[in-house]
Amino acid sequence: MSTEIIEAMTALANEKGIAPDRLIAALEDALLSAYMKQPNAVKYARVQLDPQTGDYRVIELIVPERLEAQLIVEAIDEGTYLDPDTGEFVEPEEPEITQEKFAEHSDQIEERDVTPDDFGRIAAQTAKQVILQRVREAERDIMFEEYQDRVGELINGIVQQSDSRYTLVQLGVGGRVEALLPRSEQVDGERYDHGQRVKAVIKEVSASTKGPSIILSRRDPELIKALFELEVPEIADGLVEVANVAREPGYRSKIAVVSYADGVDPVGACVGPRGSRVRMVVSELRGEKIDIIPYNDEPARFVAKALSPARVREVLVDDEARQATVIVPDDQLALAIGREGQNARLAARLTGWRIDIRSETEFASEGGGEGGEVEEVGGRCLAVLSNGRRCPNAALPGTSYCGLPAHVALSRFQGNSVALVAELSEAEVEEFASDDFDEAKYADRIAEIETRVTAELEAAEAQRLAEEQAAAEAEAAAAAQAAAEAEAGEAEGDDSADGAPADEEAPASEEAPAEEAEEAPAEEESDEAPAEDAEEAPAEEEEDEAPAEEPAAEGDGEASPPT
C-alpha cells in the first residue's frame, strides 16, 4: 500500500497541479479520520506519513487533564457564533481540538505508536474517498486563488455551448476552467457559436460549495480599456491612460485619454497609423462606434470636447451644481444631442457633469439665461458672448478669461467679443490659447480680424438702432391710423343713423302727398335710437343700413319724376 500511495500522490500532483505538501496533509487527515472510526481508537491521535517511503503510523497523544481542559475552553470560545435569527450566542456541541493546538503544546504532550495491525484495508478505502474529495477541494481553491485577483482583466476563451440564459466559455490551457457569460452581460445582437473564440473581461469571481463561479462580461466599460491596452503600446507602458469610459454597448462609446509624457498625443496614439489601432478595437466590438476625447482638468474644455463631433460655441459652468450649459450653433444642435439623446448622455457620463444643450437662437431669446444686465464681478471671464452678455464663468487664476479655448484665445486681441475668434479653425483656436503662441506669425491676421469685426459690430449696432427707430415710428403711425379710423367710423355711424329714415320713406319727388309727408317725421322719431344705444353699436347700424342705401342710389339714377 505504501508504494501505491506514493505513486497516486505523484500522479495527482503532476496531473492536477497540486503541491505535494498539500496532498500529504490531505492524506494524513484521511487516514486519521479512518482510524478514529475504529472501535478501539484512542481519544486524541495524529497520523505521521513518510513522503519518501509512504509508510504511516498512528500516534496517540497523551494530553494532561489541565491542558485538555484549557484547550477545550479555547475550542469553545473559537467555535461560538451569534445566531442571526435569535440574536443569541451558540456554543459548539462537541468542541474539537485541532492538530495545530496540539502542536503548540507538543512539549507537554506524550506520544505513543498505536498503529492497528488490521488498519491497511479499511484505511485504503477511506483514504481513497477522502483523497478524491480533498483533491476536488484543492482544485477549486487553486482556481479561485488564480482568478480572484484578475477581476477586470481581459481574457480569451472558447465558446462551449450557448442558450437563451447564458454562454459557457472554456478558459485556460485545455479548457480546464469554465466560466459563464450571462445574457445580461452580452451585447444585444451578438451571437456566440460553438468553438468560437471570444474576448471578455472577468466581471466577478465568487466561491460556492460547487466551486468558484467566474462571471464574464462583454458589456462592461472595462472591456474598452482592456482592448485599448492590448492594442496601444503607449497605454501598456503607462505613457497614456484611459481616464474614463462611457458606453452604450453595441452602439457607441466615448473614452477620455490623457498623456503623461511630453510629445505624446493621447488621441493619436489610440487612433494609430491610419486608424489601425482603433479599427482593431472596433472590429472586436463588432462595429461599435468609439469617440476618443482628450481629457482636460478644466470642465469647460472637457465638456466641449466630450460633445464631439458637434462644434461648441460656449460652455457656461456652475461648479457648485456641477452643471454645464452648452451653446452650439443652430445647425449643430441635433448633432450635439445625438440620436435619442445618445451623444449628450454619453458626454454627461464621461465628464460627470449635467449638461444642458441650447442652440444660439434659443439661448439669445432667453436673454442668455440671465434676467437682467450682467453685474461686474471681480474674477469673472471678460469674454462677451454672441448674445451680448458677459461670460458668467470664473476667470482662471492669473488670467482674465475662463478655460474655454475660444475665450482664452481672446487674450491675443484688443476686444473681448467672441466674434473675434468665430472664424478661426479649431486648430488655430488651440494655438491661440496655448502658452507658446507666436504673436508675430499671426500679427497681420489679428489686425485684419480686429478691423473687420469692429466694423461689422459697429454696422450691426447701427442697423439695430435704425431698426429700433423704424419700428418705433411704424408703431406710432399704426396707432395714429387706428385712432383716425375709429373717429371716422363713429362719424359715419352717426350720419347713417340720421339719414336712414329719409332714404326709406322719402318720395321720389317734392310733390309727395301730404299724408306721406306727415308720416315721415313720425317714422324718423320711431327709428331714432336713444343716445346710449347709438353710441354703443354704430357698426351694427352701418351694416343694417348699407343694403338700403344701394337700392336708393340705383333708383335715383334710373327713375323719372311722376307726371
C-alpha positions in Angstrom: 0.0 0.0 0.0 2.9 2.4 0.7 4.1 2.2 -2.9 0.6 2.7 -4.2 0.1 5.8 -2.1 3.3 7.4 -3.3 2.5 6.7 -6.9 -1.0 8.1 -6.6 0.3 11.2 -4.9 2.9 11.8 -7.6 0.3 11.3 -10.4 -2.2 13.7 -8.8 0.5 16.3 -8.2 1.5 16.2 -11.8 -1.9 16.0 -13.3 -3.8 18.4 -11.2 -1.0 20.9 -10.4 -1.4 20.4 -6.7 1.5 20.9 -4.4 2.8 17.6 -2.8 2.7 19.0 0.7 -1.0 19.7 0.3 -1.7 16.2 -0.8 0.3 14.8 2.2 -1.7 16.9 4.6 -4.9 15.7 3.0 -3.8 12.1 3.2 -2.8 12.4 6.8 -6.3 13.8 7.6 -7.9 11.0 5.7 -6.0 8.3 7.5 -6.7 9.9 10.9 -10.4 10.1 10.0 -10.4 6.4 9.1 -8.6 5.5 12.3 -11.0 7.5 14.6 -13.9 5.3 13.3 -12.3 2.2 14.6 -13.9 0.8 17.8 -10.6 0.7 19.8 -9.4 4.2 18.7 -7.8 6.4 21.2 -9.2 9.8 22.2 -6.5 12.0 20.7 -4.2 11.0 17.9 -2.4 12.1 14.8 -1.1 10.3 11.6 2.5 10.6 10.5 3.2 9.9 6.8 6.7 9.5 5.3 6.6 11.2 1.9 9.6 9.2 0.7 8.6 5.6 1.5 4.8 6.0 2.0 4.9 4.4 5.5 2.5 5.8 8.0 2.0 5.5 11.7 -0.9 6.4 14.1 0.5 8.3 17.1 -1.6 8.6 20.3 -1.4 12.0 22.0 -1.5 11.7 25.8 -2.7 15.1 27.0 -2.6 16.2 30.6 -6.0 16.9 32.2 -5.3 20.5 32.9 -4.0 21.2 29.4 -7.0 19.3 27.9 -9.5 21.5 29.9 -7.7 24.6 28.7 -7.7 23.5 25.0 -11.4 22.6 25.2 -12.3 26.1 26.6 -10.3 27.7 23.8 -12.1 25.5 21.2 -15.5 26.5 22.7 -14.6 30.2 22.5 -13.4 29.9 18.9 -16.5 27.9 17.9 -19.1 30.1 19.5 -21.1 32.2 17.0 -24.1 34.6 17.0 -27.4 33.2 15.7 -28.8 35.9 13.4 -32.4 34.6 13.9 -32.4 34.5 17.7 -29.7 37.0 18.4 -28.1 34.6 20.9 -24.6 33.1 21.1 -24.5 29.4 20.3 -21.7 27.2 21.6 -20.5 24.1 19.7 -21.9 20.8 21.0 -18.7 18.8 20.5 -15.7 21.2 20.6 -12.8 19.8 18.6 -9.2 20.4 19.4 -7.2 20.9 16.2 -3.9 19.4 15.4 -2.4 22.9 15.3 -3.4 23.4 19.0 -1.7 20.1 19.9 1.4 21.2 18.0 1.6 24.4 20.0 1.8 22.4 23.3 3.9 19.5 22.0 6.3 19.9 24.9 3.6 18.9 27.4 2.1 16.0 25.4 3.4 12.5 25.4 3.2 10.3 22.2 2.8 6.6 21.7 2.6 4.4 18.5 -0.8 2.8 18.3 -1.0 1.7 14.7 -3.5 -1.1 14.3 -2.4 -4.4 12.7 -5.6 -4.6 10.5 -5.7 -1.0 9.6 -4.5 -1.4 6.0 -7.7 -2.5 4.1 -10.0 -0.1 5.9 -7.5 2.7 5.6 -7.1 2.2 1.9 -10.9 2.5 1.2 -11.4 5.5 3.5 -8.3 7.2 2.2 -9.4 6.9 -1.4 -12.7 8.6 -0.8 -11.2 11.4 1.3 -8.3 12.0 -1.0 -10.6 12.4 -4.0 -12.7 14.9 -2.0 -9.7 16.8 -0.9 -8.3 16.8 -4.5 -11.5 18.4 -5.7 -11.4 21.0 -3.0 -7.8 21.7 -3.7 -8.6 22.2 -7.4 -11.4 24.6 -6.5 -9.2 26.6 -4.2 -6.4 26.8 -6.7 -8.8 28.0 -9.4 -10.3 30.6 -7.0 -6.9 31.9 -5.9 -5.9 32.1 -9.6 -8.8 34.2 -10.8 -10.0 36.2 -7.7 -7.3 38.8 -8.3 -8.0 39.0 -12.1 -11.3 40.8 -11.9 -11.4 43.4 -14.7 -8.8 41.6 -16.7 -9.2 40.8 -20.4 -9.3 37.0 -21.1 -9.7 34.8 -24.1 -12.0 31.8 -24.2 -13.7 29.3 -26.4 -17.5 29.1 -26.6 -18.5 25.6 -25.4 -22.3 26.0 -25.6 -24.9 28.8 -25.7 -28.6 29.1 -24.9 -31.1 31.8 -24.1 -29.8 32.2 -20.5 -26.0 32.1 -20.7 -23.0 31.1 -22.7 -20.5 28.6 -21.3 -16.9 29.6 -22.1 -13.8 27.5 -21.5 -10.7 29.3 -20.2 -7.1 28.3 -19.7 -5.0 25.7 -21.4 -7.0 22.6 -22.2 -10.2 24.3 -21.2 -10.0 23.0 -17.6 -11.7 26.2 -16.2 -15.3 27.0 -17.2 -16.8 30.5 -17.0 -20.3 31.9 -17.6 -21.2 34.7 -19.9 -24.8 35.5 -18.7 -27.4 37.0 -21.1 -27.4 40.2 -19.0 -23.6 40.7 -19.8 -23.9 40.0 -23.5 -24.2 42.7 -26.2 -27.5 42.9 -28.0 -27.3 41.4 -31.5 -24.1 39.3 -30.8 -24.1 35.6 -31.5 -21.8 33.1 -29.9 -21.3 29.8 -31.8 -19.7 26.6 -30.6 -15.9 26.7 -31.0 -15.8 30.5 -31.5 -13.1 32.4 -29.8 -14.3 35.3 -27.7 -12.7 38.1 -25.6 -14.4 39.3 -22.4 -13.4 40.7 -19.0 -13.8 38.9 -15.8 -16.7 40.6 -14.0 -16.9 38.6 -10.8 -15.3 35.6 -9.1 -17.1 34.1 -6.1 -16.7 30.9 -4.1 -19.5 28.4 -3.6 -20.0 24.8 -2.4 -19.8 23.7 -6.0 -16.6 25.6 -6.6 -15.7 29.1 -7.7 -18.1 30.8 -10.1 -16.4 33.0 -12.8 -18.7 35.5 -14.5 -17.6 37.2 -17.7 -18.9 40.3 -19.4 -18.9 41.9 -22.9 -20.9 44.9 -21.7 -18.6 46.2 -19.0 -16.7 49.5 -19.8 -13.5 47.8 -18.6 -13.6 45.8 -21.8 -12.9 49.0 -23.8 -10.0 49.9 -21.5 -8.5 46.3 -21.8 -8.8 46.3 -25.6 -7.0 49.6 -26.0 -4.3 48.5 -23.6 -3.9 45.4 -25.7 -3.6 47.4 -29.0 -1.9 50.6 -27.8 1.7 50.1 -26.6 1.7 53.6 -25.0 -1.1 52.6 -22.7 0.6 49.3 -21.8 3.8 51.3 -21.0 1.9 53.8 -18.8 2.6 56.8 -21.1 -1.1 57.2 -22.0 -4.0 56.3 -19.7 -7.7 55.8 -20.4 -9.1 58.1 -17.7 -12.8 57.3 -18.2 -15.2 55.3 -20.4 -18.9 56.0 -21.1 -20.5 53.2 -23.1 -23.8 52.1 -24.6 -22.8 48.6 -25.6 -23.2 47.7 -29.3 -23.9 51.3 -30.3 -21.4 54.0 -29.2 -18.7 54.6 -26.7 -16.7 57.7 -25.6 -13.3 57.4 -23.9 -11.2 60.1 -22.3 -7.5 59.7 -22.7 -4.6 61.6 -21.0 -0.9 61.6 -21.8 1.8 61.6 -19.1 4.7 62.1 -21.5 5.8 65.2 -23.4 5.3 65.0 -27.1 2.9 62.0 -26.9 -0.6 62.8 -28.3 -3.0 60.6 -26.4 -5.7 60.7 -29.2 -3.2 60.0 -32.0 -1.7 57.1 -30.0 -5.1 55.5 -29.6 -6.1 56.0 -33.2 -2.9 54.7 -34.6 -1.4 55.0 -38.1 -4.3 55.4 -40.5 -6.7 54.4 -37.7 -5.2 50.9 -37.5 -5.4 50.6 -33.7 -8.9 51.9 -33.1 -10.0 49.9 -36.1 -8.9 46.7 -34.3 -10.9 47.6 -31.2 -14.0 48.4 -33.3 -13.7 45.1 -35.0 -13.5 43.2 -31.8 -16.6 45.1 -30.6 -18.3 44.2 -33.9 -18.8 47.7 -35.3 -19.4 49.7 -32.1 -18.5 53.4 -32.7 -15.8 54.9 -30.5 -15.2 58.6 -29.9 -11.7 59.3 -28.4 -11.7 62.5 -26.3 -8.6 64.3 -24.8 -9.1 64.6 -21.1 -8.8 68.1 -19.6 -8.9 69.2 -15.9 -10.8 72.4 -17.0 -14.6 71.4 -17.0 -15.5 73.9 -19.8 -12.9 72.4 -22.2 -13.6 68.8 -21.2 -17.4 69.2 -21.7 -16.9 70.9 -25.1 -14.7 68.1 -26.3 -16.9 65.4 -24.9 -19.8 66.5 -27.2 -17.7 65.8 -30.3 -18.3 65.6 -33.2 -20.6 68.6 -32.6 -19.0 72.1 -32.6 -19.5 74.0 -29.4 -19.6 77.8 -29.3 -19.6 78.5 -25.5 -19.8 76.5 -22.3 -21.2 78.1 -19.1 -20.3 76.0 -16.0 -21.8 76.0 -12.5 -19.1 74.4 -10.3 -21.4 74.0 -7.2 -24.2 72.2 -9.1 -21.7 70.5 -11.5 -23.9 71.6 -14.3 -22.8 72.9 -17.7 -24.9 74.9 -20.2 -23.6 74.4 -23.7 -24.4 76.8 -26.5 -24.0 75.4 -30.0 -24.7 76.8 -33.5 -28.3 76.1 -34.6 -27.1 73.6 -37.3 -25.2 71.7 -34.6 -28.0 71.2 -32.1 -29.2 67.9 -33.4 -25.7 66.6 -33.7 -24.8 67.6 -30.2 -27.8 65.9 -28.7 -27.5 62.8 -30.9 -30.0 60.1 -31.8 -32.5 59.8 -28.9 -30.1 61.9 -26.8 -27.3 59.4 -27.0 -24.4 61.8 -27.6 -25.5 64.1 -24.7 -25.9 61.1 -22.4 -22.5 59.7 -23.1 -20.9 63.1 -22.7 -22.6 63.5 -19.3 -21.4 60.1 -18.1 -17.9 60.7 -19.4 -17.4 64.1 -17.7 -19.6 63.5 -14.6 -21.4 66.8 -15.3 -25.0 67.5 -16.0 -25.2 69.0 -19.5 -27.9 71.3 -20.8 -27.5 71.9 -24.6 -29.0 75.1 -26.1 -28.9 76.5 -29.6 -27.6 80.1 -30.1 -31.1 81.3 -31.2 -32.8 79.7 -28.1 -30.1 81.0 -25.8 -30.3 84.5 -27.2 -34.2 84.5 -27.0 -33.9 83.6 -23.3 -31.6 86.6 -22.6 -28.5 84.4 -22.2 -30.1 82.7 -19.2 -30.0 85.9 -17.1 -32.8 88.1 -16.0 -31.0 91.5 -16.4 -27.8 93.2 -17.0 -24.7 91.3 -16.1 -23.1 92.7 -13.0 -19.4 93.4 -12.9 -17.9 90.9 -10.5 -14.2 90.6 -9.9 -12.5 87.4 -11.2 -15.1 86.7 -14.0 -14.2 86.0 -17.6 -14.1 89.1 -19.8 -15.4 87.4 -22.9 -18.6 88.9 -24.4 -20.9 86.2 -25.8 -22.7 86.3 -29.1 -25.9 87.4 -27.3 -24.1 90.5 -25.9 -23.9 89.1 -22.4 -20.7 88.7 -20.5 -19.4 85.1 -19.8 -20.5 84.1 -16.3 -17.6 81.7 -15.8 -14.8 82.5 -13.4 -11.5 83.5 -14.9 -8.5 81.2 -14.5 -6.0 82.3 -11.8 -3.7 85.0 -13.2 -5.8 85.5 -16.4 -8.8 87.4 -17.5 -10.6 84.5 -19.2 -12.1 81.1 -18.3 -10.7 77.8 -19.6 -12.8 77.7 -22.8 -10.2 77.8 -25.7 -12.2 80.4 -27.7 -12.2 82.7 -24.7 -8.5 82.2 -23.8 -7.7 83.0 -27.4 -9.3 86.4 -26.9 -6.3 87.4 -24.9 -4.5 87.8 -28.3 -7.0 90.5 -29.4 -7.8 94.0 -28.3 -11.5 93.3 -27.9 -13.4 90.8 -25.8 -16.2 89.8 -28.2 -16.2 86.1 -29.2 -16.8 87.2 -32.8 -13.1 87.8 -33.0 -12.4 84.1 -32.9 -15.5 82.8 -34.6 -13.8 82.3 -37.9 -10.7 80.6 -36.5 -10.4 76.9 -37.1 -10.3 74.5 -34.1 -6.5 74.1 -34.6 -6.0 77.8 -34.7 -8.1 78.3 -31.6 -6.0 75.8 -29.7 -2.8 77.6 -30.9 -4.1 81.0 -29.9 -4.9 79.6 -26.5 -1.6 77.9 -25.9 1.2 79.5 -23.8 3.7 79.4 -26.6 1.6 81.4 -29.1 3.7 83.0 -31.8 2.2 86.6 -32.0 4.4 87.7 -34.9 3.2 84.8 -37.0 -0.5 86.0 -36.7 0.1 89.8 -36.4 -1.4 90.6 -39.8 -4.3 88.3 -39.4 -5.1 89.6 -35.9 -5.1 93.2 -37.2 -7.3 92.3 -40.2 -9.8 90.4 -38.0 -9.9 93.2 -35.4 -10.6 95.9 -38.1 -13.2 93.8 -39.9 -15.0 92.6 -36.8 -15.0 96.0 -35.3 -16.6 97.4 -38.4 -19.1 94.6 -38.5 -20.0 95.1 -34.9 -20.4 98.9 -35.4 -22.5 98.3 -38.5 -24.6 95.7 -36.7 -25.2 98.2 -33.8 -26.1 101.0 -36.2 -28.5 98.7 -38.0 -30.0 97.6 -34.7 -30.6 101.2 -33.7 -32.1 102.0 -37.1 -34.4 99.0 -36.9 -35.5 100.0 -33.4 -36.2 103.6 -34.6 -38.1 102.4 -37.7 -40.1 100.0 -35.5 -41.0 102.8 -33.1 -42.1 105.1 -36.0 -44.1 102.3 -37.6 -45.8 101.6 -34.3 -46.7 105.3 -33.8 -48.0 105.6 -37.4 -50.1 102.5 -36.9 -51.5 103.9 -33.6 -52.4 107.2 -35.3 -54.1 105.4 -38.2 -56.1 103.3 -35.9 -57.3 106.3 -34.0 -58.3 108.1 -37.2 -60.2 105.1 -38.5 -62.0 104.8 -35.2 -63.1 108.5 -35.3 -64.2 108.1 -39.0 -66.2 105.0 -38.0 -68.0 106.9 -35.3 -68.9 109.8 -37.6 -70.1 107.5 -40.3 -72.3 105.7 -37.8 -73.9 108.9 -36.7 -74.6 110.1 -40.3 -76.1 106.7 -41.2 -78.4 106.8 -38.1 -79.8 110.3 -39.1 -80.2 109.6 -42.8 -81.7 106.1 -42.9 -85.4 107.1 -42.4 -85.3 109.7 -45.1 -83.9 107.2 -47.6 -86.5 104.6 -46.8 -89.7 106.9 -46.6 -88.9 110.0 -48.7 -90.9 110.3 -52.0 -89.1 110.4 -55.4 -90.2 114.0 -56.0 -91.1 117.1 -53.9 -94.8 116.7 -54.9 -95.3 113.9 -52.4 -98.9 113.6 -50.9 -99.4 115.5 -47.7 -100.2 112.3 -45.8 -96.8 110.7 -46.6 -95.0 114.0 -45.7 -96.7 114.0 -42.3 -95.9 110.3 -41.7 -92.2 110.7 -42.4 -91.3 112.7 -39.3 -93.2 110.2 -37.1 -91.2 107.3 -38.6 -88.0 109.3 -38.1 -88.8 109.7 -34.4 -89.6 106.0 -34.0 -86.4 104.9 -35.8 -84.1 107.2 -33.8 -82.4 105.1 -31.1 -81.5 106.6 -27.7 -78.2 108.3 -27.4 -76.7 105.4 -25.5 -77.8 102.7 -28.0 -76.4 104.8 -30.9 -73.1 105.2 -29.2 -72.7 101.5 -28.3 -73.5 99.9 -31.7 -72.6 102.3 -34.6 -71.2 99.4 -36.6 -74.5 97.5 -36.5 -76.4 100.5 -37.8 -73.9 100.8 -40.7 -74.3 97.1 -41.6 -78.1 97.2 -41.4 -78.4 100.4 -43.5 -75.8 99.6 -46.2 -78.2 97.5 -48.3 -80.9 100.1 -48.1 -78.6 102.8 -49.5 -77.6 100.8 -52.5 -81.1 100.4 -54.0 -81.8 104.0 -53.3 -78.8 105.1 -55.3 -79.9 102.9 -58.2 -83.4 104.3 -58.0 -82.2 107.8 -58.1 -80.2 107.1 -61.2 -82.9 105.3 -63.2 -86.3 106.6 -62.0 -88.1 109.6 -63.7 -90.4 112.1 -61.8 -94.1 111.2 -62.0 -96.4 113.0 -64.3 
